[in-house]
């Protein structure tokens, strides 16, 4: 992906809402199939995962199941959870792991 294309996608996804308490460790821009996407690699409490964020307008021709199947195939995952925080974006979250056993509590 060219620097120009990345800049176009950064502008397109600049209004993605922040989720209070979630720490985004890394984000990147790419495509899933023909659809623009922003990936966020995040952690929340003892959980870590990946969200593929789509502009709802871009994927309006896809059913919920078609989108889930596309993300499963392209991201090589078995489980995808869809959330829509607001009107503009859709989050397809996958690869969520609970790391509570990896932490020590005092």
The 8 nearest C-alpha neighbors of each residue, nearest first, counted from 0:
[[1, 4, 2, 5, 29, 3, 28, 30],
 [0, 2, 4, 3, 5, 6, 7, 29],
 [1, 3, 5, 4, 6, 0, 7, 8],
 [4, 2, 6, 1, 5, 7, 0, 8],
 [3, 5, 7, 1, 6, 2, 0, 8],
 [6, 4, 2, 8, 7, 3, 9, 1],
 [5, 7, 9, 3, 8, 4, 2, 10],
 [8, 6, 4, 10, 5, 9, 11, 3],
 [7, 9, 11, 5, 10, 6, 12, 4],
 [10, 8, 6, 12, 11, 7, 13, 5],
 [9, 11, 13, 7, 8, 12, 6, 14],
 [10, 12, 8, 9, 13, 7, 14, 54],
 [13, 11, 9, 10, 14, 15, 8, 37],
 [14, 12, 10, 15, 9, 11, 8, 16],
 [15, 13, 12, 16, 11, 10, 87, 17],
 [16, 14, 12, 13, 17, 88, 52, 87],
 [17, 15, 14, 18, 84, 85, 88, 13],
 [18, 16, 19, 15, 21, 20, 14, 23],
 [19, 17, 21, 20, 16, 22, 84, 23],
 [18, 20, 21, 17, 22, 43, 16, 23],
 [19, 21, 18, 43, 22, 44, 42, 17],
 [22, 20, 43, 18, 19, 42, 23, 41],
 [21, 23, 42, 41, 24, 43, 20, 18],
 [24, 22, 41, 25, 40, 39, 21, 42],
 [25, 23, 41, 40, 22, 26, 42, 39],
 [26, 24, 40, 23, 39, 27, 41, 38],
 [27, 25, 39, 38, 40, 37, 24, 28],
 [26, 28, 38, 37, 39, 29, 25, 36],
 [29, 27, 37, 36, 38, 5, 8, 26],
 [28, 30, 36, 35, 37, 27, 31, 0],
 [31, 29, 35, 34, 36, 32, 33, 28],
 [32, 30, 34, 33, 73, 36, 35, 29],
 [31, 33, 34, 30, 73, 69, 35, 70],
 [32, 34, 31, 30, 35, 36, 57, 58],
 [35, 33, 30, 31, 32, 36, 57, 58],
 [36, 34, 30, 29, 31, 53, 33, 37],
 [35, 37, 53, 30, 52, 29, 28, 51],
 [38, 36, 28, 52, 51, 27, 29, 39],
 [39, 37, 51, 27, 26, 50, 28, 52],
 [38, 40, 26, 50, 49, 25, 41, 23],
 [41, 39, 49, 25, 24, 23, 48, 26],
 [42, 40, 23, 24, 22, 48, 47, 39],
 [41, 43, 47, 22, 46, 21, 48, 23],
 [44, 42, 21, 46, 45, 47, 22, 20],
 [43, 45, 46, 42, 20, 21, 47, 99],
 [46, 44, 99, 98, 97, 43, 47, 42],
 [47, 45, 97, 43, 96, 42, 44, 98],
 [48, 46, 42, 96, 95, 41, 43, 97],
 [49, 47, 95, 94, 41, 40, 93, 96],
 [48, 50, 40, 93, 39, 92, 94, 41],
 [49, 51, 92, 39, 91, 38, 90, 52],
 [52, 50, 38, 91, 90, 37, 36, 92],
 [51, 53, 90, 37, 36, 89, 50, 38],
 [54, 52, 36, 89, 88, 55, 90, 51],
 [53, 55, 88, 57, 56, 87, 89, 52],
 [56, 54, 88, 57, 58, 87, 89, 53],
 [55, 57, 59, 54, 58, 87, 88, 53],
 [58, 56, 55, 54, 59, 34, 53, 35],
 [57, 59, 55, 60, 61, 56, 54, 34],
 [58, 60, 56, 61, 57, 55, 62, 54],
 [59, 61, 58, 62, 57, 56, 65, 55],
 [62, 60, 59, 58, 65, 66, 63, 64],
 [61, 63, 65, 64, 66, 60, 59, 58],
 [62, 64, 66, 65, 67, 61, 81, 68],
 [65, 63, 67, 66, 62, 68, 61, 69],
 [66, 64, 62, 68, 67, 63, 61, 69],
 [65, 67, 69, 63, 64, 68, 61, 70],
 [66, 68, 64, 70, 69, 65, 71, 79],
 [67, 69, 71, 65, 66, 70, 64, 72],
 [70, 68, 66, 72, 67, 71, 73, 65],
 [69, 71, 73, 67, 72, 74, 68, 66],
 [72, 70, 76, 68, 75, 69, 74, 73],
 [71, 73, 75, 69, 70, 74, 68, 76],
 [72, 74, 70, 75, 71, 69, 31, 32],
 [75, 73, 71, 70, 76, 72, 69, 31],
 [76, 74, 72, 71, 73, 77, 70, 78],
 [75, 77, 71, 74, 78, 94, 72, 93],
 [78, 76, 71, 79, 75, 93, 94, 72],
 [77, 79, 76, 93, 80, 71, 94, 92],
 [80, 78, 93, 92, 91, 67, 81, 71],
 [79, 81, 92, 91, 93, 82, 78, 67],
 [80, 82, 91, 90, 92, 79, 83, 89],
 [83, 81, 90, 89, 84, 80, 91, 92],
 [82, 84, 89, 85, 90, 88, 81, 86],
 [85, 83, 82, 88, 86, 89, 16, 90],
 [86, 84, 83, 87, 88, 89, 16, 82],
 [85, 87, 88, 84, 83, 55, 89, 54],
 [86, 88, 55, 85, 54, 89, 56, 84],
 [89, 87, 54, 55, 53, 86, 83, 85],
 [88, 90, 83, 53, 52, 55, 82, 54],
 [91, 89, 52, 82, 81, 51, 50, 92],
 [92, 90, 81, 51, 50, 80, 79, 52],
 [91, 93, 50, 80, 79, 49, 90, 51],
 [92, 94, 79, 95, 49, 78, 48, 50],
 [95, 93, 48, 49, 96, 76, 92, 78],
 [96, 94, 48, 93, 47, 46, 97, 49],
 [95, 97, 47, 46, 98, 94, 48, 45],
 [96, 98, 46, 99, 45, 47, 95, 100],
 [97, 99, 45, 101, 100, 46, 96, 102],
 [98, 100, 45, 101, 102, 97, 46, 103],
 [99, 101, 98, 102, 103, 97, 45, 104],
 [100, 102, 98, 99, 103, 45, 97, 104],
 [103, 101, 99, 100, 104, 98, 45, 105],
 [102, 104, 105, 101, 100, 99, 98, 45],
 [105, 103, 102, 99, 100, 101, 45, 98],
 [104, 103, 102, 99, 100, 101, 45, 44]]
